[in-house]
Amino acid sequence: MTAPDLSVPLCGVRLGNPLVLASGILGTSAELLERVARCGAGAVTSKSCGPTPRAGHPNPTVLAWGHGLINAVGLSNPGADEEVRILRDAKARLAPLGVPLIASIFAETVQGFGDVARKVAEAAPDFIEVNISCPNVEAEFGRPFAADARDAAAVTAAVRRAVSLPIIVKLSPNVPDIAAIARAVEGEGADAIAAINTLGPGMVIDTDSGKPILANRTGGVSGPAIRPIAVRCVYDVSRAVRVPVIGIGGVTCGRDAVEMIMAGATAVGIGSAVYYRGPEVFAAIREELRGFMETHGYSDISQMRGLAHDA
Ligand SMILES: Cc1cc2nc3c(=O)[nH]c(=O)nc-3n(C[C@H](O)[C@H](O)[C@H](O)COP(=O)(O)O)c2cc1C
């Protein structure tokens, strides 16, 4: 049998393998994005950037609580002007490696999303990812745009008007019907959907002090504990839309990545696993995925995609 082909097409861009660095983990500088690419990622996503610099929430902001992480980083970022410089540098470092760059953005208003998208497009990333789903800034920003189909559609339309780059819209699991939100953003021109952002908000209490551990008190939950929810969301979304889905949530090994693909994902995001296994996790999961395909006789990722849908 010939060696399995791990490459996947995503909106006309070919990824050497389906594993994508999720936004917010090691995506804060060009050096770190390059490092993750050299560690075997098929594509890398920058940390979400907003219109102006933002300090984020006070420490502690991230906690490993046993079955996953909880975080309230609070969208800390250097603002769109500085981000363009970082993304240009990242793009130059990634080009010789053949690893595409996904630039993640957020804003507080619909128009703000269009403005930030137009700004970061100056750095010519391969994709723009539209983060409408962060659950740990609700106290400041109000309900995430991903919580309502009309709001999610309005943001997508604003970004669509602003840029011609492929747009990925990142959805929240914290909704009763994620498929309806997916259809709404596809209808306004989303080229792909990323699912899911963190679950929650959740809370972890220090039972010695009786106080919540995160300074923000609540945060978004990620890692292995949320994987079955992420898999169900990817399954629902990929049945509802024609555009490709990046399946994210709790993937820590090759079989987890296979599960996402069988749920319907074209590519697979990895975030919390970088905390557990380091950036080397990308090459490790890639080889676990290759081993699975060899053992099971798959020569191409597309042969596994959406297999669960036939059940
Ligand atoms: C510390 C931390 C920071 C994050 N920051 C962002 C962010 O800036 N933008 C975003 O879209 N998602 C952010 N996320 C969510 C991840 O990209 C991902 O959707 C989520 O953690 C689920 O995947 P995982 O279980 O593999 O971590 C963050 C997650 C963590 C753990």
The ligand as a MOL file (V3000), in Angstrom:
LIG
                    3D

  0  0  0     0  0            999 V3000
M  V30 BEGIN CTAB
M  V30 COUNTS 31 33 0 0 0
M  V30 BEGIN ATOM
M  V30 1 C -5.5120 29.8880 27.0930 0
M  V30 2 C -6.4860 29.9180 25.9560 0
M  V30 3 C -6.6330 31.0870 25.2010 0
M  V30 4 C -7.5240 31.1230 24.1240 0
M  V30 5 N -7.6230 32.2680 23.3740 0
M  V30 6 C -8.4330 32.2770 22.2730 0
M  V30 7 C -8.4710 33.4180 21.4150 0
M  V30 8 O -7.7820 34.4330 21.6100 0
M  V30 9 N -9.2940 33.3580 20.3410 0
M  V30 10 C -10.0780 32.2650 20.0410 0
M  V30 11 O -10.7930 32.2640 19.0290 0
M  V30 12 N -10.0380 31.1540 20.8410 0
M  V30 13 C -9.2350 31.1500 21.9410 0
M  V30 14 N -9.1790 30.0230 22.7190 0
M  V30 15 C -10.0310 28.8500 22.3840 0
M  V30 16 C -9.2520 27.8170 21.5660 0
M  V30 17 O -8.8060 28.3360 20.3410 0
M  V30 18 C -10.1100 26.5720 21.3140 0
M  V30 19 O -11.2230 26.9170 20.5210 0
M  V30 20 C -10.6150 25.9090 22.6020 0
M  V30 21 O -9.6240 25.9870 23.6130 0
M  V30 22 C -11.0130 24.4440 22.3960 0
M  V30 23 O -9.9210 23.6820 21.9020 0
M  V30 24 P -8.9240 22.8190 22.8660 0
M  V30 25 O -9.7780 21.9640 23.7200 0
M  V30 26 O -8.0520 22.0600 21.8970 0
M  V30 27 O -8.1530 23.8150 23.6550 0
M  V30 28 C -8.3050 29.9660 23.8150 0
M  V30 29 C -8.1510 28.8140 24.5730 0
M  V30 30 C -7.2520 28.7620 25.6280 0
M  V30 31 C -7.1120 27.4840 26.4140 0
M  V30 END ATOM
M  V30 BEGIN BOND
M  V30 1 1 1 2
M  V30 2 1 2 3
M  V30 3 2 2 30
M  V30 4 2 3 4
M  V30 5 1 4 5
M  V30 6 1 4 28
M  V30 7 2 5 6
M  V30 8 1 6 7
M  V30 9 1 6 13
M  V30 10 2 7 8
M  V30 11 1 7 9
M  V30 12 1 9 10
M  V30 13 2 10 11
M  V30 14 1 10 12
M  V30 15 2 12 13
M  V30 16 1 13 14
M  V30 17 1 14 15
M  V30 18 1 14 28
M  V30 19 1 15 16
M  V30 20 1 16 17
M  V30 21 1 16 18
M  V30 22 1 18 19
M  V30 23 1 18 20
M  V30 24 1 20 21
M  V30 25 1 20 22
M  V30 26 1 22 23
M  V30 27 1 23 24
M  V30 28 2 24 25
M  V30 29 1 24 26
M  V30 30 1 24 27
M  V30 31 2 28 29
M  V30 32 1 29 30
M  V30 33 1 30 31
M  V30 END BOND
M  V30 END CTAB
M  END
